[in-house]
Amino acid sequence: MTAEIVVYGATGLVGRRVCHELDAAGAAFAIAGRSKERIAALAAELPAAEQRIATVAESALVRAFAGARVIVNCAGPLDEIGEPVLVAALAAGAHYLDLGGDQRFMHAMLERHESSTRRAGLVAMPGAALNCAIGDWAAAWAAQHVCGTPASEIEGDVLRTEPAAPLGADRPFDDVSISYIYDDLVLSPAGQRAVFANLHERGLAWRRDRWEPVAPASERRRINAGVAMGGERDVASFPGGDVITVPRHIATRAAQTFVSTTRHRAASTALRLLARAMPLVPKRATELLVPYTPKDYEYERTRFAVVAQVRRGFSGAQIVVGGGDQYLTSAVIAAWVARQLAARSAGPVGMRAPSELFRPAPALREIAAAAGMTLEPSFA
Ligand SMILES: NC(=O)c1ccc[n+]([C@@H]2O[C@H](COP(=O)([O-])OP(=O)(O)OC[C@H]3O[C@@H](n4cnc5c(N)ncnc54)[C@H](OP(=O)(O)O)[C@@H]3O)[C@@H](O)[C@H]2O)c1
C-alpha cells in the first residue's frame, strides 16, 4: 500500500502518538524524520509503516513526501522548521497540517503562503491539535446557534465541500473568547521551550476588526469551567492560535484566548504578574532555562476544559469540551484530520481554519468519541 500520509517528526512525543493512531485506523502512512536510527527504532513498533529519511533541506523533504496526499508535520519548533516543511509539502503536491497552536507562526504562514496554497489547489491547516482546533470548532458551533443556523447545516456531513459564508456577516458578534483550563498540566520539553521562547513576545488579539499587539496576561476574566475543573476560575489572556483562525469564519469585533493552569487564586495572580514581568528579564536569561523531561505516564494526569463563549447583544452561547492528556488528544485530532483530507475529493483550498474545512459539531463529536472527550453545549 503506497503511503497516502507522511508523518514528519514521527519520532517526537506527539509524532509517535499520531503514528499509532494512524496505525490503529489502518491508514497507509510513512514515518519520516532526520535520523535513520530513530526512524528504524520507531519502525520496530510500526511494521506496516514505510520509512523515509530527510533533513529539513527542501529537496530532501520533497523526495520524502513524494506520492503522499497529506503531510502531518510533528517536527518542532515550528518557528524554525515549520516553513520549509510547509513549502516542501506544497512542492510535492500534498496537503499540509501541523499541531502547533503557535500564533506567531500561524499569522506569518497565512501572510506568506495563503495564495500559493490556494493556487496549488491544496489545503494547509496549522493548529490541528487541542490548542486551536478544539477552540475554533467549539466557538463556531456556539456562534451557529446564536445565528440561528438551520439544523441541516449544523448537522450536515463533517467535510465541507464548499466554503461557508462567515457567521454573523450581517450582524457581527461582540465577543468570542476561548479559555483553556488545565489541572495537573504537564508540558513536554518542546512545549516548555515554546513557552520560554514566547515569554518575550507580544501576542495578537482581535480587536476593532483587526489584529492588535497586546502584552501577555494583560486581560483577565472569571470563567466557570464546570464542577469537575473546580467551578469558577481566573483566566489570563495568552496568544492562542484561535485568535488567528476564528475571525476567518466568525464576523466578530473581538476574539481572545485565555488560559488557567491552577485552581488557586493567589497562584493564578502570581503567574499573571510573572507573565507580565517576564519581558523585562533579559532574553539570554530565559534561554538558560532547561526543560524538565516528564515520564510518559505523567502526561495522562493532565485534565482540561476548553470553554468557548460567544456573545452578540443579549444573546450568548457556550460550549465546554472536557478531556485529559493533551498530547494524546492532539494526536487523535491530527490523525483524524489527516485521514479526512487524504480521503477528500473536493472542498475549500488554501490556508484554512478548522471550521472552514469541517462542520464544527460533527467534527467535535467524532473526535470526542475517539479521544474520550465530553461536550457540554449551553445555548441561551
Ligand atoms: N497545539 C497543541 O495543543 C499542541 C499539543 C502538543 C504538541 N504540539 C506541537 O507539536 C509539535 C511537536 O511537539 P513534541 O512535544 O512532540 O516535540 P518533541 O517530542 O521534541 O519532538 C520534536 C520532533 O521534531 C523533530 N525535530 C526537531 N528538530 C528538527 C530538525 N531541525 N529537523 C528535523 N526534525 C527535527 C525531532 O526529531 P528527532 O527525534 O530526530 O530529534 C522530533 O521528531 C510542536 O510544534 C508542539 O508545539 C501542539
The ligand as an ORCA input file, in Angstrom:
! r2SCAN-3c Opt
* xyz 0 1
  N      -1.329     22.918     19.979
  C      -1.296     21.948     20.863
  O      -2.224     21.765     21.663
  C      -0.101     21.040     20.860
  C      -0.044     19.969     21.744
  C       1.069     19.154     21.675
  C       2.102     19.427     20.773
  N       2.022     20.484     19.941
  C       3.105     20.779     18.942
  O       3.572     19.583     18.346
  C       4.928     19.747     17.940
  C       5.779     18.577     18.445
  O       5.834     18.606     19.862
  P       6.533     17.410     20.684
  O       6.233     17.649     22.102
  O       6.178     16.116     20.043
  O       8.087     17.694     20.415
  P       9.338     16.664     20.538
  O       8.998     15.467     21.338
  O      10.514     17.497     20.940
  O       9.556     16.191     19.030
  C      10.077     17.048     18.065
  C      10.253     16.303     16.747
  O      10.825     17.234     15.826
  C      11.995     16.654     15.272
  N      12.975     17.705     15.013
  C      13.455     18.618     15.909
  N      14.340     19.430     15.293
  C      14.407     19.025     14.000
  C      15.149     19.461     12.875
  N      15.992     20.504     12.937
  N      14.975     18.814     11.705
  C      14.121     17.777     11.608
  N      13.398     17.293     12.641
  C      13.535     17.932     13.828
  C      12.511     15.663     16.301
  O      13.308     14.695     15.638
  P      14.448     13.830     16.406
  O      13.726     12.695     17.094
  O      15.310     13.369     15.297
  O      15.131     14.759     17.374
  C      11.182     15.089     16.831
  O      10.714     14.098     15.944
  C       5.372     21.113     18.458
  O       5.261     22.025     17.396
  C       4.354     21.408     19.554
  O       4.180     22.781     19.762
  C       0.939     21.283     19.968
*
